[in-house]
Amino acid sequence: MSEMKKPVIIDTLGKLLDGGYAFNLWCVDCTRGGLLPIDPFVKKLGRDHPMDIDGHVKCGRCGGKNVEVRIQAPQAGDRPFQTNERRFMSLSDSSRPAS
């Protein structure tokens, strides 16, 4: 009989980064959307931060914080998400650590 495999639990930004995931963000106010890599969030919030980043993003076009956040899984065989393209969204100022 085959051995039962344990489920993979991806519950932190670090695990999303390691798995090659990205955020698919959509501004409800101005309908701008796009993919954003996980690494800026890991740098600001830490690898152990929960996947919930609501309140930590704002639209790069209108500045609104009414942004839907979805997790974009990598396609089979894809390397971890990397981009040099201009970012569609940005980290919110409120997500920066206190100095």
C-alpha positions in Angstrom: 0.0 0.0 0.0 1.3 3.5 -0.8 2.2 5.9 1.9 -0.2 8.8 2.5 1.3 12.2 1.4 1.0 15.2 3.7 -0.7 18.2 2.2 1.4 21.2 1.3 0.4 24.2 3.4 1.2 27.6 1.9 0.3 30.1 4.5 3.0 32.8 4.5 4.6 35.2 2.0 7.9 33.2 2.2 6.2 30.0 1.1 4.5 31.8 -1.7 7.9 33.3 -2.8 9.6 29.9 -2.6 6.8 28.3 -4.7 7.1 30.8 -7.5 3.7 32.4 -6.9 2.7 36.1 -7.7 -0.1 38.4 -6.7 -2.7 39.2 -9.3 -4.0 42.6 -8.2 -7.1 44.5 -9.4 -8.0 48.1 -8.5 -11.8 48.2 -8.1 -11.9 52.0 -8.4 -10.1 52.5 -11.7 -10.0 48.9 -13.1 -6.2 48.8 -13.4 -4.7 45.3 -12.8 -1.7 43.2 -13.2 0.8 40.8 -11.6 3.1 41.8 -8.9 5.9 39.6 -7.6 5.9 38.5 -3.9 9.5 39.5 -3.1 8.7 43.2 -2.4 6.2 42.1 0.2 8.7 39.7 1.8 11.3 42.4 2.0 8.8 44.8 3.7 6.7 42.5 5.8 8.9 39.4 6.3 8.8 35.8 5.2 6.6 34.7 8.1 3.9 37.3 7.3 0.5 35.7 6.5 -0.6 35.7 2.9 -3.2 38.3 3.6 -1.9 41.6 2.3 -5.1 43.6 2.2 -4.3 47.1 3.4 -0.7 46.8 2.2 -1.2 47.7 -1.4 -2.4 50.7 -3.3 -3.1 51.3 -6.9 -0.2 52.9 -8.8 -2.6 54.8 -11.1 -5.3 56.3 -8.8 -3.7 55.7 -5.3 -6.8 53.9 -4.1 -6.6 51.1 -1.6 -9.8 49.2 -2.8 -7.6 46.5 -4.4 -8.6 42.9 -4.9 -5.8 40.5 -4.2 -5.6 37.1 -5.8 -2.8 34.5 -5.7 -1.5 33.6 -9.2 -0.1 30.1 -9.2 2.9 29.3 -11.4 2.3 27.2 -14.5 3.8 23.7 -14.5 7.5 24.0 -15.1 7.7 27.7 -14.6 10.5 29.2 -12.6 9.8 31.5 -9.7 8.1 34.7 -10.8 10.5 37.4 -11.8 9.9 40.7 -13.7 11.8 43.8 -14.7 8.6 45.4 -16.0 7.1 48.5 -14.4 4.9 47.5 -11.4 1.2 47.8 -11.8 0.6 48.3 -8.1 2.8 49.3 -5.2 3.2 48.7 -1.5 1.1 51.0 0.6 3.0 53.5 2.8 1.1 52.1 5.8 2.9 48.8 5.2 6.4 50.2 5.8 7.9 49.2 9.2 8.0 52.0 11.8 11.4 53.7 12.0 
